[in-house]
Each structure stands twice: as structure tokens, then as C-alpha cells.
Amino acid sequence: MQPSLAMTVHDGVQCVRVTPMQRSSNRSVFVFVVDGLLIDTGCASAQRDLREFYTTSAKDIDQVVLTHSHEDHAGMAAWIVEHMQRPVYIHPNGVALCASKPDYGAYRQKLWGLRQPFRARPLPEQFRSRTHGWRALHTPGHADDHVVLLDEADGRLFCGDLFLAPKTKLIMRHESVPAIMRSLRLVLEEDFQTVFCSHNGPLHHGRRLLMKKLDNLEWLCGEILHRHRQGWPPEAIHAHLFPEKWPIIQISGGEFDSIHIVHSVIREWGEEPPADRE
């Protein structure tokens, strides 16, 4: 069996790529270590290698900040709290979620493992690592407790799952495209140079990619709302804009589906004239 971790250093940040120990999966998630700060913890399905990494890297980690509470990002937090006694911080919206047993589908459990309950502390909007000041920007849409982390001194942005890909083809049922767009606009107002994505690692031309994602979502919203106001039902809009049927739709029992993009746009903006939207 191949090791589940691959490590690189980019712009002074240790980037650890975590791949679940399943031969059929090409999904990975990153954790980052910088200036005594661990950003996200990785998934429980890679716990054997992650435990070894955290044990040998203990002197480099003073505290943990989670971009959000999903199991691929917080799966090792309970172990870190128990065995390393490091404080774990998350946006206040995620504190109660972290303390409770998560409820998510078997396909997610199989890929990422089981995230155990743990005690998380509310993350302030501003905090410090060993030598740097940070800002946590609340960026809901993918999750209500999602944040991006900005190292203001060096212009490094850790964007969690805000980016993922320049073109959005699928979202989860609970996600909101309008909220994601507002979060992207909020982040793009900031001054940053290097972008670190939780599923892609360091992004070359990160600002440009975030702008490209926002442009694509704006185009999608325009197409959805134009047809909605012509009287097209959501299912017809969906079939026109997203003809491809991705395997994850069936695997997830519909939790991941492109139809959720259509519904989220119509739900928030379907009755508003275009000039009233941001």
C-alpha cells in the first residue's frame, strides 16, 4: 500500500497532500503548516500516516485553525485535541457541529472516514501565530462555518473549499451559489499574492483563478435567471446547462448534483429583477 502523504514547501508553507488509502480514489485534501499554525487536519481515513506526521511535527504546531467542519478537513481534530493537547479553532457557527456526532452519507464515510466529536474554540476575526497577524474572513456558501485565512504580512491566502475549480459543475444540496459569489467578491477585495486551496494545494495565478470562478458563476446565474423568467422549469434549465451526468450524483444519492446550482439561484434571486442583485 502506498503512503497517503506527499510533502512540499511553497512560499514558506509546508504543504501536505493527504490521499485516502483507497486505490479507487484520486481525491486528495491538503493540510498546511506555517509559522506554528496547522490549517485543517486532514481525514480520518489517512489517520495512520497523519498520526505519525503530527507526532514528528509536534514542535512545529502550536494551534490548529479549521477552514470548516467537513470531515475531510476536520477528521483528525479529535485525535489532535486528545493526544497533542493543541487548541483547535473554528468559526463560531461550527463549534456546536464539532462537538456533535456528524451525520453524513456512507459514500463520504468510505472516502474520508469518520470524524469524531471534539471540542473546538470559536475563532476570532483576528488572531496571531508565532510571528504573524492573521484575519479570518467568514465566507459561507459551501458551509455556514467556512472561513478563508489571510496572512496579511506575506499576502498568503488559505481559501479552504472556496475555489475547488474555475467552473462549478456540481454542488451539495445545502450549498448556495449566491452565497459563494458574495464570498468570492469579499475575498477579491483583499490584497493577497499566493493562494493555497485545500484540494489543489498552491494555486499559480490564484487571484486570476478566483476571478475566473466568479465570472463563470455570474454567467451561470444569468443563464439560469434568463430561462427562469421565460417560464422554463428548473429541470429543463438543468438539462440544458448541465447535460453531463456525473457518477458522483448517483453515488451520493443526489447529495451532489448540478440541479442544486439551479435551485439555489432561483431560490434567492428568481423573483428579483437583475438590477437589484449585487
N, C-alpha and C positions, 0 to 999 in steps of 0.2 A: 504494500500500500504506500502511495506517495505521500510525502509530507504535505500538510494542509496550509503551511505558511510560506510566504515568499517576502523577503525584506529588501527595501531600497531606501535611499536617503535622497530627498529632493528639497532644495531651498532650506536646509537645516532641519527638516522634518523627517522622522523615521516613519516610513510608510509600510505597514504590514498588511499584505494581502492574505485574506483568510478564505480558503475554499473548503466548503463542506466535504466531508470524507465520503463522497458518493461518486462513483465512476460515471454515472449518467448525467451529472450536473456540471454545467460550465458557469454557474453563478458564483460570484465572489463578493465579499464585502471587505472594506478596509478599516483598520484602526490606525490612529496616528498618535505618535508620542513626540511632544515638543515642549521644551522648557519646563519639565516636570509635570506636564499635563497629558493625560491619556484621554483622547477624544474617541468615544464609543468603545465597546468592549468585545465586539465580535459575537459569534453564535455558539451556542452550547454544543452543536454537532461537531465542532472542531476543538472541544474542550481539552483533549489530551495535549495537543501541541500548544494551545493557548495557555494552559496552566504552566507548562514549562517556560514559555516565553515570559509570562508575568512574574514568575518566581525569579528568573535570572535577571529581569529588568526592574526589580522592585526599587532599587536605588534611584532609578530614573523617573519614577512615578510618585508624585505627591498627592494628586487628586484626579478624579475622573469627571468628565462632563459628557453627558449623552445628548446627541442631537435630537433624539426622540426615543420612545419606549418600545419600538418594534423589536421583535425577538432576534433579528439578525444584528441589531445594534446594541442591545442590552442583555444578550443571552448569557454573558459571563459576569454580569454585575453582582449577582448574589454571591458568587464564589469570591470575587474581589473584596466585597464587604466582609465576608466571614474570615477569609484566610489572609488577606493583606491589610485589613483594617484601614482602607483608604476611603475617604468620603466620596460619595457619588452624587452628582448634582444633575438636575433636570428641570426644565421649565415647570413652574408651579402646576400647570394643567396635567402633568404626568406623574406627580408624586403619589396620588392615590392609586393610579394604574399600576405603578411599580410595586406597590405594597400588596396587590391582589394577584390571585392566580389568573393568568391570561386565558382568554377564550379565543382560539384561532384554529383554522381548519387543519385536518390531518396532513394535507399536502405541505403546509408550512412547517408543521412539526417534523415531518420526514426530512425536509431540506435543512432547516435551521436548528432543529432540536427544541427542547422545552426550556423556556425562560422561567426560572424560579422567582417567587416573590422576594423583594428586598426593600430595604429602607433607603430611599433617596431623599436628598435635601433640595429645597427649592433654589433654583439657580437665579442669582441676581442679574440685573441687566448689565452691570459692570462688575468685573472681578479681575483678580491678578493671578498669574503663575509666578514662577521664581523671579523673573526679571521683566516681564511684560504685562501691560494692561490689555484687557480684552473687553469686547462688547458682545452680548448675546442678543441677536435680533429675532424676535418672535416671527416665524414665517409659517403660519398654518396653511393648510390645503392638502398636503399629503398626510399630515397628522396634526391634531389640535395642539400637541405639545412640541411641535417641531421648532428648532432654532437653527440658525447659522451662527458661526463664531468668527469674529473678526479680530485678528491681531493687528491693532492699529499701528504699532511701531513699525512692523515689517510689511504691512499690507497683505497678510496672508488670510485668505477666506476659506473656512471649512464649511461646505454647503450642505452636508448631510445628504438627504434624498431630494433636495430641491431641483437638481438638474436631471440626473439619470440619463437623459438622451435629448438631442436637439428637437426631435419630433416625437410628440406624445401620441402613442397609438392605443394604449390601454391604461386604465386607472382602476383602483379598487373602488368598491361600491360606496365607501364612506368619503372618498376624496372629492374635492371641489376644484374644478378648473378656474372659476373666477377668483377663488382664494389663492390658488397657486400664482395666478397672474399678478395679484396685488403683492404677494410676497416677492416675486421676481422684481417688480418695479421698486419696492422698498430697498432691496439689496443693491440694485443697479445705481441707486443714488449715492452709494458709499464709494470711498476711494480704496481700491484694492488692486493688487497685481497678480498674485498667484492664487489659483483656486484648487482646492482639494475636494474631490467628490467621493462619497462613501462607497460607491460601486464602480468607479472608474479610476480612482487614485488621482494623481496630479493631472490637471487639465491644461494642455497647451492652448493658449488664447482663450482662457476661461471666461473673461468678460464677454468676448465675442460669442461664445457658445451660449451663455446665459441669455444674451440678447436674441440670438437665433431661436432659442426655445420660446421666448416671449413673443417674437414675431410669428412663429408658427401657431401658437395658441391664439393670438389675435386673429389670424387668418381663419383658423378653425371656427372660432366664435362667430365671425362674420358669416361664414358659410352656413353654420347651424341656424343662426337667427334669421338670415335671409329666407331660408326654406321654411322655417317655422312660421314666419309671418305670411308666407304664401299658402299656409294651410297643410304643409307636409306633416304627417305624424312622425314622432321620434324614431320609430322603427324604419321608416323609409329614408329619413335623413341618415340614420346609422348605416343602412345598406349602401347608400350612395357614397358616403365619405370613407367607410371602412369595410370594403368588400372582403378583405382577407380575414379568415377565421383562425386565430392563433391557438395552438394547442393548450396554452395556459387557461383559456376560457373554460374548456371542458374539465381540465384537471382541477381547477379551483372551484368548480361548481358554480361558476358565474361571478365569484367574488372579484376576479379580474375580468374586465370586459370593456370594449370600446363604447358600448351603449351608455356606460356611466358618464362618459365625457359629454354626450349629447344631453342626457338628463340633467347633469349638474349645471350646464349653461342655460338651458330652458328654465330650470327651477329658479335661478336667481335673476336672469335677465330677459326672460321670454316675454314679459309684459311691458318692458321699458323701451322707449324709443332710443335709437343708437346714441343720440346726443347726450342722454342722461347717464350713460355709462362712463366709467373712468377712461 
